[in-house]
Amino acid sequence: MNTLADRMPVLDVDRLLAQATEQTGGLTDFGPGNYREALGVLFDSLAREANLSPQGVHLLHSKLLAQLVNRLVIQEYCRHHPEILQERIEDPLVIIGLPRTGTTLLQRMLATDARFHSAAWWETRYPAPLPGEGVRDAGSRIARAKEEVAQMVHFIPDILAIHPLDAMQADEEFMLMEHAFLCAMDSYVNVPTYSAWRERQDQTPVYTYLKTMLQFLQWQKRQRGEPAAQRWVLKTPQHLHAVDVLFQVFPGAQVVLTHRDPAQTIPSMASMAHTLWKMYADAPDATAVGQQWSAQLRRATEHAMAVRDRMPADRFLDVRFEDTVRDPFGVVESVYRFAGMPLTDAARAGMQAWMDSNPRSQRAAHAYTLEQFGLSQAQIERDFAGYRARHVLGN
């Protein structure tokens, strides 16, 4: 059986670091963190477990190289502009929940309010200026991001039924967190050895680097003359795994927890991950996707509930998916009360205009079952019994 190294030996740590340095004209400072060790564990897992296709090798090489280049460029900007690291980001409003619980709808409604900073998909994909591009002109980055989204929709049209990709709309900071190379690569590929290693690592470097990247994005917004906002609105299910670290790095954070029956969310997330695995691997195993994501999210919900029990109650707001779909403005009003911010007429009008332009009815239905991912209702009810009793059955 041919390994990744036999087929296309481009995923090598030293080679990739050298290529990033070459692309940036000789920059060598990648910033803090154990990125080298993380990449080494990842590449070993990719070679032995991922069954990458030639296309997958190419896509991953491009993705990881771009992230390393971003690190070099960001570090260089921070060296020349130390004020970047003085940008204040202490109290983001953070939407966290199992995947497929209405987090995108809620984030994008809030992001229409100019009092919130948010990161559009193009900013999470291209947080650093491209060669020849300054911080005040993001045209090249935006054009590339739009082209990439169009290509993804072309090659995997089902993706829009799962997640409404749009280069210009607010999206989760997951792709920013990936730059620490300690993030959920099993969103894209089957790397159980790497995933197990990652779960044993301290997640603090992920969040300290996320803060640096948000500071850099905020500084760039300032350079482009965008209106100053009061705080950031963030969201990604990834935070469920490290709510304690989130509060350590962002001490004033407030968390909106979104809830839905795991019997609905787990197979939906498995479907999304399986769809992405198909971009990178030959014949990915749907059962492996289901088992890995079910186990991972069980651990994540248990962690989040345990952290919540140790924290002041006023740091969290619970929101049910069904309420977000049925009465989005009622949920938004509760979020603004929680955040201590008035919901102005202008903000409400902006949200309504966004909803009118992005009706859920235009999205194709997302079809999936538990069984196609090797899951069952009984298993989900057993594995998520504590979470379901607290946030699903009790409401």
C-alpha positions as CSV (number, residue, x, y, z in Angstrom):
1,M,0.0,0.0,0.0
2,N,1.5,3.3,-1.0
3,T,1.8,5.9,1.7
4,L,1.4,9.6,1.3
5,A,5.2,10.0,1.2
6,D,5.4,7.5,-1.7
7,R,2.8,9.3,-3.8
8,M,3.6,13.0,-3.2
9,P,6.3,13.9,-0.7
10,V,5.3,17.6,-0.3
11,L,4.0,17.4,3.2
12,D,7.3,17.7,5.1
13,V,7.7,20.1,7.9
14,D,11.1,21.5,7.0
15,R,10.2,21.7,3.4
16,L,7.0,23.5,4.1
17,L,8.6,26.0,6.5
18,A,11.3,26.7,3.8
19,Q,8.7,27.3,1.2
20,A,6.8,29.8,3.4
21,T,10.1,31.6,4.1
22,E,10.8,31.7,0.3
23,Q,7.3,33.1,-0.5
24,T,7.7,35.9,2.0
25,G,11.1,37.0,0.8
26,G,13.1,35.5,3.6
27,L,11.0,36.0,6.7
28,T,11.8,33.3,9.3
29,D,9.9,34.4,12.5
30,F,6.7,32.2,12.6
31,G,5.7,33.5,16.0
32,P,5.1,31.6,19.3
33,G,3.8,28.1,19.8
34,N,4.7,24.5,19.1
35,Y,3.7,24.7,15.5
36,R,6.6,22.5,14.4
37,E,5.7,19.6,16.6
38,A,2.0,19.9,15.7
39,L,2.8,19.8,12.0
40,G,5.1,16.8,12.5
41,V,2.4,14.8,14.3
42,L,-0.2,15.9,11.7
43,F,1.9,14.9,8.7
44,D,2.7,11.5,10.3
45,S,-1.1,10.9,10.8
46,L,-1.9,12.1,7.3
47,A,0.6,9.6,5.8
48,R,-0.6,6.6,7.8
49,E,-4.4,7.2,8.2
50,A,-5.9,9.8,5.9
51,N,-5.9,8.0,2.6
52,L,-5.4,11.3,0.8
53,S,-6.1,11.6,-2.9
54,P,-3.6,13.5,-5.1
55,Q,-6.1,16.4,-5.0
56,G,-6.2,16.2,-1.2
57,V,-2.4,16.4,-1.0
58,H,-2.4,19.5,-3.2
59,L,-5.3,21.1,-1.3
60,L,-3.7,20.5,2.1
61,H,-0.3,21.6,1.0
62,S,-1.7,24.9,-0.3
63,K,-3.8,25.4,2.9
64,L,-1.0,24.7,5.3
65,L,1.5,26.7,3.3
66,A,-0.8,29.7,3.2
67,Q,-1.3,29.5,7.0
68,L,2.5,29.5,7.6
69,V,2.9,32.4,5.2
70,N,0.2,34.3,7.2
71,R,2.0,33.7,10.4
72,L,5.2,35.1,9.0
73,V,3.5,38.2,7.6
74,I,1.5,38.8,10.8
75,Q,4.6,38.5,12.9
76,E,6.4,41.0,10.6
77,Y,3.5,43.5,10.9
78,C,3.5,43.2,14.6
79,R,7.3,43.8,14.7
80,H,6.9,47.0,12.6
81,H,3.6,48.1,14.3
82,P,3.8,47.2,18.0
83,E,0.5,49.1,18.5
84,I,-1.3,46.1,16.9
85,L,-0.8,44.1,20.1
86,Q,-2.3,47.0,22.1
87,E,-5.6,46.7,20.3
88,R,-8.2,46.0,23.0
89,I,-10.2,42.8,22.7
90,E,-11.2,41.8,26.2
91,D,-15.0,41.2,26.1
92,P,-16.2,39.5,23.0
93,L,-19.7,38.1,22.8
94,V,-19.1,34.5,21.9
95,I,-21.8,32.2,20.4
96,I,-21.0,28.6,21.2
97,G,-23.0,25.4,20.7
98,L,-23.1,22.1,19.0
99,P,-22.8,22.4,15.3
100,R,-26.0,23.0,13.4
101,T,-27.8,24.8,16.3
102,G,-28.5,28.1,14.6
103,T,-25.2,29.8,15.4
104,T,-24.6,31.1,11.9
105,L,-28.0,32.7,11.7
106,L,-27.6,34.4,15.1
107,Q,-24.0,35.6,14.4
108,R,-24.9,37.1,11.0
109,M,-27.9,38.9,12.4
110,L,-25.7,40.4,15.2
111,A,-22.9,41.2,12.7
112,T,-25.2,43.6,10.8
113,D,-25.0,45.9,13.9
114,A,-22.0,48.3,13.4
115,R,-21.4,48.2,17.1
116,F,-20.0,44.7,16.7
117,H,-16.8,43.7,14.9
118,S,-16.9,40.4,13.1
119,A,-14.7,38.6,10.7
120,A,-16.0,37.8,7.2
121,W,-15.1,34.5,5.6
122,W,-12.5,36.3,3.4
123,E,-10.8,37.7,6.6
124,T,-10.6,34.3,8.2
125,R,-9.2,32.8,5.0
126,Y,-6.9,35.7,4.2
127,P,-6.1,37.5,7.5
128,A,-2.8,38.9,6.2
129,P,-2.2,41.1,3.1
130,L,-1.0,39.3,0.0
131,P,2.2,40.3,-1.8
132,G,1.9,43.8,-3.2
133,E,-1.2,44.5,-1.1
134,G,-1.4,46.9,1.7
135,V,-3.6,46.8,4.8
136,R,-5.9,49.5,3.4
137,D,-6.7,47.7,0.2
138,A,-8.1,44.1,0.6
139,G,-9.3,43.8,-2.9
140,S,-7.0,41.0,-3.9
141,R,-7.9,39.0,-0.8
142,I,-11.6,39.5,-1.3
143,A,-11.4,38.5,-5.0
144,R,-9.5,35.3,-4.1
145,A,-11.9,34.4,-1.4
146,K,-14.9,34.9,-3.7
147,E,-13.2,32.7,-6.3
148,E,-12.5,30.0,-3.7
149,V,-16.1,30.0,-2.5
150,A,-17.4,29.7,-6.0
151,Q,-15.1,26.7,-6.7
152,M,-16.2,25.0,-3.5
153,V,-19.8,25.4,-4.4
154,H,-19.1,24.1,-7.9
155,F,-17.3,21.0,-6.8
156,I,-19.4,20.3,-3.7
157,P,-22.8,21.9,-4.3
158,D,-24.3,20.1,-1.3
159,I,-22.2,22.4,0.9
160,L,-24.7,25.2,0.7
161,A,-27.4,23.1,2.2
162,I,-25.1,22.4,5.1
163,H,-23.4,25.8,5.7
164,P,-24.3,29.0,3.8
165,L,-20.9,29.9,2.5
166,D,-20.4,33.5,1.5
167,A,-17.0,35.2,1.3
168,M,-18.4,38.6,2.4
169,Q,-20.5,37.5,5.3
170,A,-19.5,36.9,8.9
171,D,-18.2,33.5,9.6
172,E,-16.6,31.6,12.5
173,E,-13.1,32.1,13.6
174,F,-12.2,28.4,13.2
175,M,-9.9,29.1,10.2
176,L,-8.1,31.7,12.3
177,M,-7.6,29.2,15.1
178,E,-6.2,26.7,12.6
179,H,-3.1,28.8,12.3
180,A,-1.9,27.4,15.7
181,F,-2.0,23.9,14.1
182,L,-3.8,22.6,17.2
183,C,-7.2,22.7,15.8
184,A,-9.8,20.1,14.6
185,M,-8.2,18.9,11.4
186,D,-10.6,16.0,11.5
187,S,-13.1,18.5,10.0
188,Y,-11.3,17.8,6.7
189,V,-9.5,14.5,7.0
190,N,-9.3,11.2,9.0
191,V,-6.4,11.8,11.4
192,P,-7.3,10.0,14.6
193,T,-3.7,9.8,15.9
194,Y,-3.3,13.6,15.5
195,S,-6.7,14.2,17.0
196,A,-5.9,12.2,20.1
197,W,-2.5,14.0,20.5
198,R,-4.2,17.4,20.0
199,E,-6.7,16.7,22.8
200,R,-3.8,16.1,25.2
201,Q,-2.3,19.5,24.4
202,D,-2.8,22.8,26.3
203,Q,-5.1,24.9,24.2
204,T,-3.8,28.2,25.5
205,P,-1.5,28.9,22.5
206,V,-4.5,28.5,20.2
207,Y,-6.4,31.3,22.0
208,T,-3.5,33.6,22.6
209,Y,-2.7,33.4,18.9
210,L,-6.4,33.9,18.1
211,K,-6.4,37.1,20.1
212,T,-3.3,38.3,18.2
213,M,-5.1,37.6,14.9
214,L,-8.2,39.4,16.0
215,Q,-6.0,42.3,17.1
216,F,-4.4,42.3,13.7
217,L,-7.8,42.2,11.9
218,Q,-9.2,45.0,14.2
219,W,-6.1,47.1,13.5
220,Q,-6.6,46.6,9.7
221,K,-10.3,47.6,10.0
222,R,-9.0,50.8,11.7
223,Q,-6.5,51.4,8.8
224,R,-9.3,50.9,6.3
225,G,-11.4,53.5,8.1
226,E,-14.2,51.2,9.1
227,P,-16.4,52.4,12.0
228,A,-15.1,51.6,15.5
229,A,-17.1,48.9,17.2
230,Q,-17.8,48.3,20.9
231,R,-16.9,44.6,20.9
232,W,-16.5,41.5,18.8
233,V,-19.1,38.9,18.0
234,L,-17.5,35.5,17.7
235,K,-18.8,32.0,17.1
236,T,-17.5,28.5,16.5
237,P,-18.4,25.1,18.0
238,Q,-14.7,24.6,18.6
239,H,-14.9,26.7,21.8
240,L,-16.9,23.9,23.4
241,H,-13.6,22.1,23.9
242,A,-11.9,24.9,25.8
243,V,-14.4,27.3,27.4
244,D,-12.1,27.7,30.4
245,V,-9.2,28.8,28.2
246,L,-11.5,31.2,26.3
247,F,-12.3,33.0,29.5
248,Q,-8.6,33.1,30.5
249,V,-7.6,34.8,27.3
250,F,-10.7,36.9,27.0
251,P,-11.6,37.7,30.6
252,G,-14.6,39.8,29.9
253,A,-16.2,37.3,27.4
254,Q,-19.9,36.6,27.6
255,V,-21.1,33.2,26.1
256,V,-24.3,32.5,24.3
257,L,-24.9,28.8,24.4
258,T,-27.1,27.4,21.7
259,H,-28.9,24.1,22.2
260,R,-30.6,21.4,20.0
261,D,-31.1,17.7,20.4
262,P,-27.8,15.9,19.6
263,A,-29.8,13.3,17.6
264,Q,-30.3,16.1,15.1
265,T,-27.0,17.9,15.4
266,I,-24.5,15.0,15.4
267,P,-25.5,13.4,12.1
268,S,-25.8,16.8,10.5
269,M,-22.2,17.6,11.6
270,A,-21.1,14.2,10.5
271,S,-22.6,14.9,7.1
272,M,-20.8,18.2,6.8
273,A,-17.4,16.6,7.8
274,H,-18.0,13.6,5.4
275,T,-18.7,16.1,2.6
276,L,-15.4,17.9,3.4
277,W,-13.5,14.6,3.7
278,K,-14.5,13.8,0.1
279,M,-12.5,16.8,-1.1
280,Y,-9.3,15.4,0.4
281,A,-9.5,11.6,0.5
282,D,-10.4,8.6,-1.6
283,A,-13.7,7.0,-0.4
284,P,-13.8,8.3,3.2
285,D,-15.5,6.1,5.7
286,A,-18.9,7.6,6.8
287,T,-18.9,5.4,9.9
288,A,-15.5,6.6,11.0
289,V,-16.8,10.2,10.6
290,G,-19.8,9.5,12.7
291,Q,-18.0,7.8,15.5
292,Q,-15.2,10.3,15.7
293,W,-17.5,13.4,15.7
294,S,-20.0,11.8,18.1
295,A,-17.3,11.0,20.6
296,Q,-15.6,14.4,20.2
297,L,-18.7,16.4,20.7
298,R,-19.8,14.3,23.7
299,R,-16.5,15.2,25.4
300,A,-16.9,18.8,24.3
301,T,-20.4,19.2,25.8
302,E,-19.3,17.5,29.1
303,H,-16.4,19.9,29.3
304,A,-18.5,23.0,28.6
305,M,-21.1,21.9,31.2
306,A,-18.4,21.4,33.8
307,V,-16.8,24.8,33.2
308,R,-20.2,26.4,33.3
309,D,-20.9,24.9,36.7
310,R,-17.7,26.6,38.0
311,M,-18.4,30.0,36.5
312,P,-20.8,32.8,37.5
313,A,-24.2,32.2,36.0
314,D,-24.3,35.7,34.4
315,R,-21.5,34.8,32.1
316,F,-23.8,32.5,30.0
317,L,-27.1,32.8,28.2
318,D,-29.0,29.7,26.9
319,V,-30.7,29.8,23.5
320,R,-32.7,27.0,21.9
321,F,-32.4,26.3,18.2
322,E,-36.1,26.1,17.9
323,D,-36.6,29.5,19.3
324,T,-33.9,31.0,17.0
325,V,-35.8,29.6,14.0
326,R,-39.3,30.4,15.3
327,D,-38.7,33.9,16.8
328,P,-35.2,35.2,15.8
329,F,-35.9,38.7,17.0
330,G,-37.1,37.5,20.3
331,V,-33.8,35.6,20.7
332,V,-31.9,38.7,19.6
333,E,-33.6,40.8,22.2
334,S,-32.6,38.4,24.9
335,V,-29.0,38.5,23.6
336,Y,-28.9,42.3,23.8
337,R,-30.3,42.3,27.3
338,F,-27.6,39.7,28.3
339,A,-24.9,41.8,26.6
340,G,-26.1,45.0,28.3
341,M,-26.6,46.7,25.0
342,P,-29.8,48.5,23.7
343,L,-31.3,47.0,20.6
344,T,-31.7,50.1,18.5
345,D,-34.2,50.7,15.7
346,A,-31.3,51.0,13.3
347,A,-29.8,47.7,14.4
348,R,-33.2,46.0,14.1
349,A,-33.8,47.4,10.7
350,G,-30.3,46.1,9.5
351,M,-31.1,42.7,10.8
352,Q,-34.5,42.6,9.1
353,A,-32.9,43.7,5.8
354,W,-30.3,40.9,6.1
355,M,-33.0,38.3,6.8
356,D,-35.1,39.5,3.9
357,S,-32.0,39.1,1.6
358,N,-31.1,35.7,3.1
359,P,-34.3,33.7,3.6
360,R,-33.8,30.2,5.0
361,S,-36.4,29.0,2.4
362,Q,-33.9,29.6,-0.4
363,R,-31.5,27.0,1.0
364,A,-31.9,23.4,-0.1
365,A,-32.9,20.8,2.5
366,H,-30.0,19.1,4.2
367,A,-30.8,15.3,4.2
368,Y,-29.0,12.9,6.5
369,T,-29.7,10.0,8.9
370,L,-28.1,8.7,12.0
371,E,-27.7,5.3,10.4
372,Q,-25.7,6.4,7.4
373,F,-22.9,7.4,9.9
374,G,-23.1,4.3,12.0
375,L,-25.0,6.0,14.8
376,S,-28.3,5.3,16.5
377,Q,-30.9,7.1,18.5
378,A,-30.2,4.9,21.5
379,Q,-26.5,5.5,21.4
380,I,-27.0,9.3,21.1
381,E,-29.4,9.3,24.0
382,R,-27.0,7.3,26.1
383,D,-23.8,9.3,25.2
384,F,-25.5,12.7,25.7
385,A,-27.8,11.8,28.5
386,G,-26.5,14.5,30.8
387,Y,-26.6,17.2,28.2
388,R,-30.1,16.2,27.0
389,A,-31.5,16.1,30.5
390,R,-30.1,19.6,31.2
391,H,-30.7,21.4,27.9
392,V,-33.1,19.4,25.7
393,L,-35.6,17.4,27.8
394,G,-35.9,19.9,30.6
395,N,-37.2,22.7,28.4
